């Protein structure tokens, strides 16, 4: 596996060994975000631009986001 320096905005296409996961609720038009484990971090990319930039989060950062989303803290942004 090629060692890549992880940083926000890294091209998702450079994360060659990443196994991207899309939510089952995705609409089939590739309008979803995808996540992949990359070492100890989690990468997030836009499924409409799979070679585009990826955001890199720690597991605790992503857990805090998922917790907030599950409590509806971001629901107003999805309407």
C-alpha positions as CSV (number, residue, x, y, z in Angstrom):
1,X,0.0,0.0,0.0
2,X,1.4,3.4,-1.0
3,X,1.7,5.8,1.9
4,X,-0.2,9.0,1.2
5,X,-0.1,12.1,3.5
6,X,-3.7,12.5,4.6
7,X,-5.0,16.1,4.5
8,X,-8.3,17.8,3.9
9,X,-8.9,18.3,0.2
10,X,-6.7,15.4,-0.8
11,X,-7.9,13.9,-4.2
12,X,-10.2,11.0,-3.3
13,X,-8.7,9.2,-6.4
14,X,-5.3,9.1,-4.7
15,X,-6.8,7.0,-1.9
16,X,-6.4,3.9,-4.1
17,X,-7.0,1.2,-1.4
18,X,-10.0,2.9,0.1
19,X,-13.2,0.9,0.2
20,X,-15.9,3.5,-0.2
21,X,-19.3,3.0,1.4
22,X,-22.5,4.7,0.3
23,X,-25.7,5.0,2.4
24,X,-28.4,2.6,1.3
25,X,-30.7,5.7,1.3
26,X,-28.8,7.1,-1.7
27,X,-31.2,8.0,-4.5
28,X,-29.5,6.1,-7.3
29,X,-28.4,9.4,-9.0
30,X,-25.1,9.4,-7.1
31,X,-26.3,12.2,-4.9
32,X,-24.8,11.0,-1.7
33,X,-21.7,11.1,0.3
34,X,-19.4,8.1,0.7
35,X,-17.1,7.2,3.6
36,X,-14.0,5.1,3.7
37,X,-11.6,4.0,6.4
38,X,-8.1,5.3,5.7
39,X,-5.7,4.2,8.3
40,X,-7.0,5.6,11.6
41,X,-9.1,8.2,9.9
42,X,-12.3,8.4,7.9
43,X,-12.4,10.0,4.5
44,X,-15.6,11.5,3.1
45,X,-16.2,12.3,-0.6
46,X,-19.1,13.4,-2.8
47,X,-20.3,10.5,-4.8
48,X,-21.0,12.8,-7.8
49,X,-17.2,13.6,-7.9
50,X,-15.4,10.4,-6.9
51,X,-12.0,11.7,-8.0
52,X,-12.6,15.1,-6.3
53,X,-11.5,16.3,-2.9
54,X,-12.0,14.2,0.2
55,X,-12.4,15.5,3.8
56,X,-10.5,13.6,6.4
57,X,-11.9,13.2,9.9
58,X,-10.8,11.5,13.1
59,X,-13.2,8.8,14.3
60,X,-14.2,11.0,17.3
61,X,-15.0,13.9,15.0
62,X,-17.2,11.7,12.8
63,X,-18.8,10.1,15.9
64,X,-19.8,13.6,17.1
65,X,-21.3,14.4,13.7
66,X,-23.3,11.2,13.6
67,X,-24.5,11.8,17.1
68,X,-25.7,15.3,16.2
69,X,-27.3,14.1,13.0
70,X,-29.2,11.3,14.8
71,X,-30.6,13.9,17.2
72,X,-31.8,16.1,14.3
73,X,-29.3,18.9,14.9
74,X,-28.7,19.4,11.2
75,X,-32.2,18.6,9.9
76,X,-33.0,22.2,9.0
77,X,-30.2,22.1,6.4
78,X,-31.7,19.1,4.5
79,X,-34.9,20.8,3.5
